[in-house]
Amino acid sequence: MSKVIVFGASATETWEPIYQEAILLGKKLAMYGHEVWNGGYFGLMGAVSRGAFSEGGVVVGVTSKTFSFRSGENPWLSRKIEADDSIQRLKIMLTECDIAIALPGSVGTLNEILMLLTLWKVREIKMPLIAWKSSYMNLLNHLNQNQYLDSEALSKIFFVDDTKDIFERNLIMSV
């Protein structure tokens, strides 16, 4: 099966509905035999890890030595890869995985999405991107309308409402 990198907020609290949605996403990915990759920390990365781990899935966290200010990696990792810096961390995630899912996030998640789109443009990767519609559709359409993102790239993004949408539309199984 596929290696799926899941990007998302690092500061999400366990009581937030998106945290529970991320746990469900991790569970579903593991149930279908996918290896779950993420940044290895808490927030939505931890929630996806927790869900996948609870179903016996393989969870790989790619951490960075430059994130020494964080409280450590989440406890649901099967394996940890420690990168020297944020750039190497992102490179590992984008070159080792087959599919990317972008949950709601902040500037770090946006950076990960924009780097993936940049690598599409220069034809270094072909990894599909599944993005939460509520968080990214308007923003990426705005970038397209202002000619920062071409229509071809925008048309390759699968916008979804939730985990159920990903699996009902067979977006991961078809890759």
Steps between C-alpha positions, in 0.01 A plus 500: 500500500589868490704721729270792586643822639250696709569869559312697764504735796736425785304698760155343472348395833343158565153650559481663155281319243782495241715306749240223509476514121878455476482194728235356268720573197792317660279202584361477147844528340631219722191284441568517126865407554659837428815611678433833673773765496493839669715753682508286811387759752166570672187678380354350184824311435450329835131436434565328166781300661275402789225379268732298277688353795172393667423290190846339496623720215854607426559864593817684397580838653750728329630739763765771486795586723401867460169435679669457837246744648222243452402268783626193314350262251161341549494152662315328213792472257621165373814665367662842520722663239684806630598755237771760555269791419154594373600495135645149521192392699263618228718349226490161672121512534442608141742254341418192708121511481247427228202717600460819704202601710479855636286538809434850638819666617700816524801645321698175528225299330461770237876484436475123450215542251678776307822297480306202364337726238840645409644154452203412278572805287864409446400134450707363787206313653155381394358433846124561516374757750177460693413823684229598744262718298404727791863593568659520158256530209443876523868572564624290210231640269616849600859407413376371165298814426807713574722280281713355781362152436417374154167339416663168414643467851173609659310238301720223644403574862223285645300718740308308767261576783614225737647151536179339380526699175855369437394137528160530331668661199774234504768769484767293670417158364519630143863612534 
